[in-house]
Amino acid sequence: MRVGILGALEVTDDTGAPVVVGGQRVRALLAMLALEPGKPVAVDRLVDALWGEEPPGNAANALQTLVSRLRAALAPAGSPVLTLPGAYALDVPPDDVDASRFAGLVATGPLDEALGLWRGPALADLRSTPHLANVAARLDEQRLDAVETRAEARLSRGLAVDLSADAAEHPLRERLCALAMRGLAAGGRQADALALFERTRAALAEQLGIDPGPELRAAHLAVLRGETLRGQTPHGGTPTRHSKEGRRGSAVKAPLTSFVGREQELGGLAGLLGEHRLVTVVGPGGAGKTRLAVETALRSGESELRLAELAPVADPVDVAPTLVNALGLTSGLATPGDLRPAPDDPLAQLGMGLGERRVLVVLDNCEHVVGAAARVVERLLHDCPGVRVLATSREPLGVPGEVLFPIPPLGLPPAGAPLDDPGDIADAAAHSAVRLLVERARAVKPGFVLDHANLADVVAICRHLDGMPLAIELAAARLRALTPAQLASRLDDRFRLLTGGSRTALPRHQTLRAVVEWSWDLLTPDERDLAERFAVFAGSAMLDDVEAVCGTPETDVLKTLPSLVDKSLVEVADDGRYRMLETIRAFALEEAGELAEAFRRRHAVRFLNLAETAEPRLRTADQLEWIARLITEQDNLHAALRWAIDRRDVALAVRLCGTLSWFWWLRGYRAESAVWIRQTLALAGDEPPEGLVRAYVACQFARGVSELASIVSQAGAVQEIHQIMEELIQRAVAEGPVHPMLLVTRVVMAAMAGKDAMATELIEEYAASDDRWLASSALMLRGSRGDVADLEAAAAGFRAIGDRWGLSEALINLATLRASRGEPALDVADEVSMLTSGWISSDESISMLARLATLRAEAGDIDGAMADLEKARAGAEPGEIQPHSMVLLMIVEGDVARIRGDLAASLEIHERVAAELAGQTMFPQLTASALSAYAKTLIKVGRVDEGRARLKEAYHALGHAPDLPILGQILMWSADVEADGERAAALRTAAESFGLGLPRDELERLITD
């Protein structure tokens, strides 16, 4: 099904046949859902949009009626309207809605195709609905932006453009009018262009009380001079920009390729240039400094622009003569009528020749002659009050009054951004680095399209190249011969791969190696040494870490590091962290060769020390601070672990992996940690290394966590793992103090292996421990079997320690137990929500919110439960969370729907959960919870026999070492549907003690007979 809103609302089925949707409000509902295809739109938003300030008495029912009518109308097209918790959604791909397709095409560049989607004013038949009228206005604004962008591109290529009708319809839109004037002038209609300017000027004065802005005035001046866009004549020539008759020199000329992105930088640089006479764009080679400076100058509206290229200058004494030539001051007379002889000194000639002239000078590539450039600029600004200088350099000029403009890399999709949904293509293409790669790839390979097949590789290329424009352009050139996947997989050899830039470019811009070598050759020996050492850091680093790793008696880091920052080899962020771009880092490591190994070891040891310092603090009131520190240093921690594994340094790898295991647990890094654990344990072997039993068993603990679902699903695997871990933990305890979580693991493994007596004995022992964290954990385990006092004591213990994780776990268990007894629990739930907000992992957050939603719903707070579920659903980004988290969330969504009385929605959700579970290995507790929740709904709708069958399946899913609270739940529901009174009483008795006291075969008989 396709929905069109770029014009009057229209719907067609998959064959292209029209689908009739009648009723103004029903059509408005469809338009609201189509604006966010595939995404839930909250009931409250729909009600506000459809009824405004006068909603009906029962708005939810009224909306449900409209939804039913819409589903009936869309039946020929499959009726793709979904009911979700507190929301509805139109289940169609974004590309099947013309507005979404338009946004994607605009982002990726084919504007003709994008504008071809428009059939008239957006939502032309629904503008009586105020909300949709506002949406339509935004869409129309986006269309005009695209029209203007396309017109500018066509004019820059010398193509005809006629915007007269659009300009007439929007007489106050200055950019549109300016482009229309240039289009008319380019077609030889200068008189019409001037007439349009006068009409627009009058409209602005009459309606807004303002004069035309700089862009419109520049267009007017260009028409008067016979110019069109960016200095082109109506006949396609490219004369000197704003040149004066008889004046020679180097003008700022329009580049031959499009300028992608940098909108924010253009505005910021223009603002600085309006306030200061010397602005220097600084940044590493290939960052696009020259292009940004040229574009800013061309858009400045300055009457005279001059470009002085210093790249070819080899001798600093030639800087001043180069500037004299660029300014056209080589003639014997400085200005008409000035009969004074030209001075021999070029600096004096600049002052005499320019006088009071207003000139904007772009002084490009100053870094290799920075001292001479600084002297010339200082003299020029002193002697010529009408001159402003826009310089580019890899380091500051150091002239009084200079203002720096550091140029950032092009915009990149954020790390971890999803890349698997239809809308992700448009999201990625909205970032300028991706847009540049796609546009330049099309230039060498017409027909290149950004799609799902290459999206991840294109984004990876842009990330690997740090969003650096020149590197991206060199990479795009290679896409003529390589696929994006082939290119992305070979970027470790980037200096050999990225060659063959423009033949007319400067030699140092024709290969990536030449770009970096140009900067490298300008460093002093001390700066090169530090750069090579700094390259062992991955990501970024704090100053004390740089000093500890890179410092030697011969190397003063504090003195040399600022020089690397000044020369754009190292960046410094607002938080004081230093970072080297990946391309420069790769070059520095290549230059260092084997000499880097000693500093890699120092780096690995430094971050092992950090991890070992942090580990005990992760169970204290400083928990959040140290979690944040470890998150910040993840790249360095992973680099240290990677180096240790690659160099087969067993001790360092095992210590680092074992130390990080608790951090990985807290943050929910299950999949990521599993990779490191497997590699570390493969390196260590089946026996703990000498003196490293504690670290080794911590690695085994982390592996068990990552593989738990698989372990518990295999017959006999739990008993085997229990035996192995029990022996290892006892050996670790004999070696020295162990992480208390390993002792808690003894309890959990014993219970899972069916050794209840051993588990109980260990709990009693640990509950009396002097280690407050261990004692509180033991009390929490004991209390989860039904003792409120134990849970309250556990919460008090964790609260005294300051451990937010332990406190939140104890409180959620306490709230659950209280709620099961009909006691107030929402105050505890609110505290849990506060404790866990903002720092736990996405998976843990979803789990906690789902548990809170269950509590609130069972306590009657349906609104609170729905709010928790909406928050959880918002954090459930595809690809970022584990499948079990998604299943848990859906289970609770189904339960809450049942509790609020929407049995149809509950049944639909639980059926989807059952389909999701098919063929997947999940935790037995989760499978059993899903089946028992499904059973509850089946029983509620009268399908008792099916519900009883699901309860039996849930019981069997728990295995031979069942989770006791879940077992108790299954037994209670089985009792409720049991017709035999004696058997029901036995089940209820078993449920009240979570099944304890009855032999396994007796439980089996009660449930399954």
N, C-alpha and C positions, 0 to 999 in steps of 0.2 A: 504494500500500500504506500502511496505517495501523497504527501500533503503539501499544498502550495499556499503560502501566505504573502508572497511578494506580488501582490495584486489582490483581487477578491479571493476569499477562501475557496479552495477547490480541493477535491479528493478524487483520486483515481485508484483502481485496484491494480494488481500486478500485470494485468493485460493492457492497461492504459484506459480501460473503460471508466467513465465517470461514476462516482458514488454520491448519491444525493444525501445531504445532511440538512434537515430542515430545522427551523426554530432558531431565532437569533441567539438565545442564551445557550442552546446546545452547541451552536457553531462557535460561540465565544469560548465555551469550555474546551472544545477541540483545539482551538487556536492556542489557548493557555498551555495545554499539554504538549502541543507541537513545538512550542518555543523551547522546551527542554526535553527533546526526544530521548526515551529510554531512562529518564531520571524521575525519581518520585517528586511530585509536586504536592506540598502539604495541603490538607483540607482547608485550613484557615486561610492560606493564600488564595485558594480558588474561590472561597466564599467572599473574601474581600474584593477580589477582582470582578466577580460576577454581580454582586449586589451592592458593593460599596458600603455606604453608611446606613443602609436600610435592609439588613439581612432578614430573611423570613424567621418566623418564630422558632422552627426546628431546622436550622440551616443545614445540619449534617444530613438529615433525611431528604431535604429538598435537593441537595447536591447529589445524593445517591440516586434520586429519581432522574436527574439530568444525565447521570452516568449510564443508567439503564437505557434511557432513550438513545444516548450516543452509541452504546454497544449495539443496540438494535439496528441503528442506521448503518453502522460499519460492518454488520454481519456479512455482507457480500465480500468484504475485504479481509475477513478473519477476525473482526472485532477485537483489535489488539489493545484493549484498555485494561490495565492490571489494577487490582486492589491491593494496596500495601498498607502496613500499619500507619494509620493516620495520614495516608496519602494515596494518590492515584498516579498512574504513569501510562504514557503512550508507548507501547512496546514496538517501536520501529527504529531502524538504524538512523543516525543523524543525517546521512546523505539522502534519506528518503523525505526529508523536509527541506524545501528549497532555501529557507533562510539559513539553516545550518550549512547546507552545501555552499551557499554564497560566501559565508564567513570563511570556510575552509579554502575556497578558491582564491579569495582575496589575500589570505595569508600566504598561499603558495605561489601566487603571481599571475595566473591566467585571467586577467581582468575582463577580456572580451567575453569569455565563457561565463564569468561571474555575473556580469551585467546583463548577459543574454537571458538570465533566469527571471528577470523582472518583467511582469505583464502589466504593470500599472502601479499606482500608489500602494504601498504595503497595507494589508488588511483594509482595503478600500471600503468593504461592506460592513466592517465591525467597529468603525471609529466612534460610534455612539457609546460604546463601552469605554469609560474614561481610562481605565488601565491600559486597554489595548490601543487607545489613541496615543498614549505616551510611548508605548512600544513601537507603534507605527512611525512616530516621529523619529525615534532613534534609528530605526531601520532605514528611513529615508535619508537621514544624515549619513549613515554608512554608505549608502548608494552614491551620494554626492561626493564623499571622500574618494570613493573608487573612480568616479567619473573624472575628478580632478587629477588623481594620480595617473590615470591612463592618458589624459590629455597632456600632462607634463612630459610623460615618456615619449609620446608621439611627436610633440613639438621638438624635443631634444634630438629626435632622429630625422627631423625635417619633413614629417608627414603632416598632411592637412588636418585641421581640427576646427570644428564649428560648434561652439558652445553658446551660440546666440540665444537659442530657445531656453536653455537652462539658466543663463544669466538673467534673462527677462523674468523668469519665474521666481528667481531668488535674488532680487536686486540689492540686498544688503550683504551678500556673501562675497567678500572682497577677493579671496583667492580665486573663486570661480570667475569673477569679472576680469581679474588680471589675466587669467589664462585665455578667456574668451577674446580679450583685446589682442593678445599675442597671436592667437589663431587667426583672427581677422587680418591683422597686419601681415602675417606670413602669407596670406592669400591675396595680398595686394589691396586690401580694403582698409587702408589707414584711416580714411575719413569716418568709416563706420566704427572703427575701434575708438577713435577720439570721441565720437558721439556717445558711445557706450560709457566711456569714462565720465562724461559730463552728466549723464543720467544717473549713474551710480553715485557720483559725488553729491548731486542734488538730493538723492534719496537718503543718503547717510546724514546729510545736514538737516533735512526736514524731519526725518523720523527718529534719529538718534542724537542729533545735535553734535556730530563729530565730523572730523575731516578724514579723507582717505588715509589708510595706514601705509607703512613703508613699501609693502609688496605691491600695492596698487599704484602708488606713486612711481615706483621703479618701472612698472609696466608702461605707465603713461610716458615716462621719459624715454624708454626704449622705443616706443612707437614714434615719438617725435624724432629720434635719431635714426630711425630706419632699422632698428634691431628687433629681434624676436626673443626667444627664450635663451638665456645664458649667453648672450653675446652673438647669436647667430643672425646673419642678415636674412631678409626674406628669400634670398636666392640660394641659401645654404652655405655661404662662406662663413668663416670664423675669424673676424677681425679682432684686433686688440681690444680687450674688454675696457670700456669707458676710456679709450685712448683719446688724447687730444691731438688735433691736427699738427703734424710736424714733429711730434714728440716720439722718440724712439725708446726702446727698453723692452723688458720682459713682462708681458701682461699675465694676469692670472686667467688661464683658459679653462673652459669646461672640459672635464675628463670624458673619455670615450665610453666608459662603462657606467652602469647605474650605481647609485650610492645606496647601500642597503643598511637599514637600521640607523643607529646613532642619533635618533630624534632627541633624546634627553641630553646627549652630549652637545649636539648642535645648539640647543637652547642655552645650556649652561655656559658654553664657550662664548656665545654671542653676548650673553649678559656680562661676563667678565670683560670682554673687549669693549663694551660700551662704557665701562667704568674705569678702565686702566689702560695706560698707553703701551705697556709691555706685558704680553701674556705668552707664556711658553708652554706648549703642549709637550709633555714628557711621557715616555713609555718605551718599552723594549722594541727591538727591531721587528718589523712586520705587524705592529699593532694598528697601523692605519693613521699615524700622526699626520702625514702629509695630506692624505685625502680629507681628513677631518678639517684641517686648516684651510685647504682650498675651498671646500664646500662652505665653510663659515664665511670666508672672505667673499665668495660669490653671492651669498645671501645677505651680506651686510648692508647693502644699499650705498656703500661708499662710492664717491664719484670717481676715484682713481685707485686702482689696485695694481700692485707690482709684486712679482715673484722673483726672489733672489735664491738661486739654487747653489748651495755650498757643497753638495756631494762631490762634484768634480774637482774642487779646490784641494790641492795637495799641500800647498805652502800657506801657513797662516798669513803671510804678508799679502796674499792675493785676496783676502776677504773683502777689504775695503774697495779695491778696484772692481770686484765682482758686483758689489752692491751699487757702485757708481754706474756700471753698465746696465744693471737691471732697472735702474731708475731713469735711464735715458739721458744721463748727464755727461756724455763723452764728447759732446760738441764744444766748440770754443766758447760759445755764449751760454750762460746758465739759463737766462730767461730772456724773452724778447725785449730789446731796448737796453739790456744791461751790457755796457761797453767795457766793464772791468775784465782784465785778462784772467783766464781760468787758472787757479792755483795749481802748483805741482802736487801738493799734498792731497791724496784722495779724500781724507777725512774733512779737510777744509773745503774741498770741492763739493762734498755732500751738503755741508751747511750753506755754502754760497748758492749752490744750484737749487736747493729745495726752498729756501726762504720760508715763506708763510704757506706754501702749498699744503693742502690736506691730502695725505696719501696714507693708505694702509699697505704696509710692506709685509709680505709673507717671507720670512727668512727660514729657509728649509734646510734640515740636516746639519745642525751646528756642532754635533758632538765631537767630531774629530779635530775641530779648530775652535773649541769652545772658548778658549782664552781670547783669541783675536776677535771672535764674534762678539764677545762681551764688551770689549773695548770699543768696537765700532758702534754697537747699539747704544752704549751709554753716551757717546759723543753725539750720535744722531738725534737721540731724544733731547739732549741738552740744547743743541743748536737749532733744532727744527720743531717748534711747538705744534705744528699741524700734523706731524707724523705719528702714526701708531705702528707698533711692530707685533706681528703674530709669528712667533718662532716655533720651530719643532726641533727637539733634541732628545737624546737619551739621558741627559743630565741637565740640571738647571744652568742658566748662564751666570747666575750670581751677580746680577746688576741691581742696584738700588731701585726699588719700585716694581721689580719683577713679581708677577703673580703666576703661580704654577697651575697647570690643568693636567693632572695625571689622566691618561686615557685608559679606560678599563677594557678588558676583552669584550667581544660581542656577547650578547645575551645567549645563555644556554638553558635548555630545559633543566629543572632542578634534579639533583641526584635522586634516584628512586621514583621519578615521575612515571606513571603507568604508560605503556606503549602498546597496549593490546586492544583498545577500544577504538571504534571508528572516529570518535571525536579527538583521539590522541594525536592523529595526524595534524589536524588543524592547530591543536595546542602546541605541538612541537614546532610547526612551521611558523608560529607567531614569534618565535625567538630568532633574533637576527642572525646568529651564527648558522642556523639551519637554513634560513632563507638565502643567505649568501651562497652556501654550498649548492643548494638546489638551482639557484639562478645561474651560477657559473657552470654547473654541470650541464645545464640545458644549452649553454653556448657552445660546448664542445660535443655534446651528444643530444641533438634535438630529439624531443620525445621523452627525455628523462622525467620520470614522475616519482614523487615521494609517495610511497604506499606502504601497506602493512608488511610487505615482503622485505623492504629495505629500511624501514623506519628506525629500528633499533641500531642498525649498522651506521646509518647516517648520523644519528645522535652520538654514537660512540666515537665516530671520526671527529666530530666537532669538539667533544669533550677531551679526547686525547690530545687535540691540538690547542687546547686552552682557549678556544674561541678567538684565536689570533687570525685576523683577516688574510694576511699574506699566506700563511700556512694552509688555510682553508682553500684559498684560490689555487694554490699549487696542488692540493689534494683533488680538487674538482677537475683539474686538467687531466689527472690520472684516471678519472672515471670514463674516459673515452675508451680505455683499454681494459680496465678492471671493473668488476662489480663492487658495489659498496661493501659486501661481505669480504671479498678478497682484499680490498684496501684496508678495511678496519683491522683485519687479522695480521697485517704486515706493518703496522705503524710502529712496532718496536724497532724497525729498521728505517725509521722515518727519514734519516739524512740521505740514505741511498735511494729511497723511493721518491721523495718529493723534490724533483728537479724539473727542468724544462719549463720555466716560467716564460713570460713574454720576452721575445727577442729584443724588443725596444726598451725594456726596463733596464735600470741600472744593473750592472753585473751582480751586485750583492743582493738583488731582489729576484734573481733568476733561479736560485736553489735555496732550500731551507738551511742547508749548511752554511752557505755564504752569508745569509742573514745573521746567523748567530756568530759566525767567525768575525764579522765586522765589529760586533760589540766586544767580543773576547779579546781581539787584538788591541783594543783601547785600554785594557786593564793593566795595572801594575803587577809585578810578580806576586806581591803579598795578596792582592785582590784575587788573582787567579787561584792561588793556593786555598784561600778561604772558600771561594766558590766551589772548588772541587770537593772540599770537605763538607760544605753545607749540603751538597747534592745527596748525601746519604739520608737526609730527612725526607720522609714522604708526607705530602700535605704541607703542614706548616709547623712552626716551632717557636717556643718561647726563648727569650734571650739567654736565660740561665742554662737551658738545655744546649743551645748553640755553643755557649762558652765551655760547657762541660765536655761536649763531644769533639768540638773543632779546635779548641784552644791548645796551644803548646807554648813552651817558653819563647819560641820564635814568632808566634802568631798572636797578635793583640786583637781579639775578636771585637771588643768594644770600639776600637779605633777603626777597624777595616770594614765591619759590617755596614755602617752608615754609607760608606763609599759605594758599596754594591747596591744599596738602595738608591742613591743619587744617580747611578749609572743604569738604573732600570733592570738590573740583573736579579734583584730581589725586591719583593714587595713587602710593605708593612701595613697590616690592617689596623683598624681603630682599636682593637683589643690588645695591640702590641705584639701580635704574632707575626713572624716572618715567613715568607713563602717564596719559593722559586717556581716559575712556570715550568711545566713538565718538559717542554721542548728544550729549554735552557738546562734543566736538570739532566736530561739525557745526554746532552752535549758535554756537560761538565763531568759526568761519570765516565764518558768515553775518553775524555782528556786525562782523567785521573788514572784510568786503567787499574792495575793491580794495587797501586798505592792506596786506593780507596778501601781496600779490605780491612786495614787496621782501624779505620774510622767507622766502618760498618759494625765491627765488633764493639767498639766503644758505644756506638748508638744502641745496639741491641742490649748491652749490659745496662746502659742508662735507663732504658724503658722497662727492663725487667725490674730494676730497683723501684721505679715508679709503681709498677703493678703490685709489688710486694709491700710497698708502703701503703697503697690504697686498700688492699684486701681486708685487713681487720677493721678499717674505718667504714667499710660498707655495712657494718652492723651497728652503727652508732648514730648519734644525732647529726654527724657530719656526712651522713649517707648521700644526700642529694648533691652536695658539693663535690664529693669524690666520684660519684657516677658521672656528673657533668665533665669532670676532668678527664676521666677515662674515655668518655665519648669523644671529647675534643682530640684526644691523642690516639684514636683508633687506627688511623693510617700509619702512624709511627709504630704502634704496638704490632700491627699486622706485618709491617716491613721487618721488624725485629724477629718475629716468629718465622717469617718466610726465609730470612737469611739463616737462622739457626737450623731450620730443616734442610735447606739446600746445602749447607756446609756440614751437615750430619753432626751437628753439635747437640748430642742427645741431652746432656744435662741442662743446657740453656733452654732447649725446646720444651722439655718436660716441665721444668720449673715455670716457664712463662705460660704454657698452656694450662697447667694445673692451677696456677695463681689466678688466671683470668676466668676460671670455670664458674665461680660464684657470680662475677659480674655478668657473664653471658646468661646465667640463669635469671638474674634479676631483670635484665633487659629483654629477655625473651629471644635472644639470638640463637635459636635452635638450629636452623639450617646452616647458618654461617659458621657456628662453632663446630658443627658436625664435620665440616671439611677439615678444619685445623686438627681436630681430635684424631680423626682417622689417620692423617699423615703423621702426626706426632707419635701415636701408638705403634704405627707401622715401623717408624724409625727406632722406637725403644724396644720393641719385641714383646714377648709374652711374660717376661719377668721384669720386675722393677729394677732400674739401675741402682747400683750401690749408693746408699745414703739418700735415695730419692723416692722412697716408698710413699710418703705422704703426698708428694706432687703427682706421682704416678696414679695413685688411687683417686685423686681429685680428677685426673683426666678420665679415668674409667667411670667415675660418677657422671661427668659431663656426657660421655658417650651413652651411658645408660639413659640419661634424660632424652637425648636426641633420638634414641632408638626404642623408646619405651613402648610405643604402640605396637611395634613389630614383635618385641619380646613377649608381651603379655598375650599376644594372639597365638603363640606357638606352645604346643603341649610340652611341658617339662622345662621350658626355657627359663621360667621364673625361678624354679627351684635351683637350676644350674647357676644362674646369675647370682642368686642369693648366697649360694655356697662360696662362689668365687669372691664376691664382695665382702662377705663376712670374714674370710681368711685375710684378705688384703687390708681391711680396716683394722683388724687386730694387729697385724704387722706394723701398720702405720702408727697406731697408738703406742706400740713399743718403741718406735723410733723417736717420738716426741709429740708435743701438742698438735692436735689435728683441728681442721675446721669443724666447728660443731655440726654443720650440715651433714658431714659424713656420718656422725653418730646418729643423727635423725634418720639418715638413709638406712641404717641397720634396722630401725624400728619398721620403716615402711617396707623394706624388702622381706622382713620376717612375716609381716602381716600378709603381703602379697603371696608369699610361699605357703600360706596356711598355717604358720607357726604362731598361733595366737598367744600361747602361753609365753613364748619367748618375747614376743612384741610387748606384752603387758609387763613382763619383768623389766625389760629395758626402759619402758616408759617410767616405771616407778623409780628406777635408778637415776635416770636423767632428771626427773622432776625435783629430785633432792640435790642436784648439782650446784656447786658454787658459781658456775658459769650461768649468769642470769639469762643470756640468750638461749642456751641449751635447755635450761629449766623451763623457760616460757614456751619454747617449742614443744617440749614434752607435755606440758599442761594443756596446750592447744590440741595435741593429738588425743590426749585422754578426754578432754572436754568435748571433742567432736562426737563422742559416743553418747552424749546426752547429759553432761554435767555442766550446768550454767556457772557454778562457782569456779570450776577449773578454767573455763574460758575467760571469766572476769579476771582471774588471777594472771592468766597468760597475757591479757591485754594490759593489765597494770605493769607487768614486767617489761613488755616491749615499750610501753610508754615511758617508763623510767630510763630505759636504755636510749630511747630516741629513734628506734628503728621503725620507720614508717611502713616498710613492707610487712614485718612481723605483726605490727599493730593492726594494719588493715586486714590481714588474714584472720587474726584472732577475732576482730570485731565482726567481720562478715559471718564467721561461724557462729558467734554469739547471737547476732541478729537473726540468723536462720533458725537457730534453736528456739529463741524466744517466740518468733513468729509461729513456729510449729505448735507451740503451746498456747497460742492465742494471746500472748503478751505483747505490749508495745515494743516495736523494734525500729521505727522509722528514724528516731533520733540517732541511733547507731548507724543506720544506713547513710544518713546525711554526712556523718563524720567520715565514713569510709570513702564516700565520693570526694570529699575535700582532701583526704590524705593521699589519694592516688591520682589526683588530677595533674596532668601535665608532665609526668616523668616516667611512668611505666610504659612498656612497649605497647604497640598497637594490639597485639594478640592478648596481652594481659589486660589491657584497657577494655577490650570487648568482653572478655570473660567476666571482669569485675562488674561492668555495667549490666551485663545480662543477669548476673546474680542479684544485683540491686533491683533491677526491674522486676524480677520474680518476687522479691520481698515486698516491694511497694504494691504490686498487683494483688498479692494475697492479703495485704493489709487494707485493701480498698482504695489505695491511691493510684487509680488508673492513669490519671494525667501525669503523675510523676514517673510511673513505669514507662509510659509512651515517650516521655522526654528522654529517659535513659536509653531507650531503644533507638530513638532518632540519633542521639549522640553516638551510640555504638555504630549504627549503620553509616553515619557520616565518616567514621574512621576506618570503615571496612573497605579500603581501596584494593581492587583486584590486583593480585600479584604481590601485595605487601603483607598479607596475613596468611596464616596457615589454614588449610581446609577445615581442621577441627574447630577453629574459632568461628568460621562461617556457619558450620553446622550447629554449634552451640547457640549462636545468635538466632538462627532460624527456629530452633527448638523453643527458645523463650518467647520469640515473637508469636509462635503458635499457641503457647500456653497463655500468654496475655490476651490474645484474641479470644480464647475459650473463656477466660475469666470475665472478660467484659461482655460476653454473650454473643460474639460474632463467630458462631460455630462453623459457618461456611468458610470463612477466611482461615480459621484454625485448621480445619480439615485440609484445605488446599496447601497450606504451609507444611503440615506434617507429611503430606504425600510427597511434596518436593524434597523434604529431608530424607524420606525413605529412598527416593530415587538417587539422591546424592550419596547415600551410604552404600548403595549397591556397588560391589566390586572394589570398595576401598577398605584399607586397613585402618581402623580407628581404635581409639582407646575403648576397652570393654565398657567402662563406666559411661562414656559418651553414647555408645551404641545402645546400651541398656536404657539410658535416660531418654533417648530419642524414641525408642520403641514404647516405653511406658507412657511417655507424653502422648504419643499417637494413640495408644490404647485408651487413655482418658477421654480424648475427643471422640473416638469411635463409640465408646460407651455412652457419652453424653448425647450423641445423635441417634441412639437406639440400636446401633450395630454391635450388640453386646458380645455375640459369639466371636466376631472379628477382633474386638477389643481383648477378650480373654486369650485369644490366640497370640496376639501381640505381646501380652504380659508374659506368656510362657517363653516366647522368643527372647524377651528382655532378661528373664531369669537365666536362661541358658547362655546369653551373651556375657554375663558377669564372670563365668568360669568358676573354677574351684576355689578361688580366693576372693570372694565378692567384696565390693565396696559396701560397707554395712549400711550407711544411710540410704543408698539407692536400693539395696535389698529390702530394707524396711518399707520403703515406698512401694515397691512391687508387691510385697506381701499384703500391705494395707489395701491397695486397689484390688488385688485378687480376692481379699476377704469381702469387699464391698459388692462384688458381682457373683459371689458364691451362693448358690441356692441352698446347699446343704448347711443347715445352721451349725451343726457340730464342727464341720470342717471350717466354716467361716470363723468360728470362735478361735479355733486353733491357729488359723492364719493371723488373726488379729493379735493374739497373744505373742506369736512369733514376731510380728511386726513391731510390737511395742519394745522388744528387746533386740531389734535388728536381726532376728533369726538366731540369736545366740541361745544355746541350751538345747537346740534340736539337732539331731544328727543330720548330715547332709541328705541321706536317703529319705529321711522323714520329710524334710523340706521338699525334696523332689516329688515325693508322692502327693503331698498336699497341693502343690501347684499344678502338676502335670497330669494327674489321674483324671 
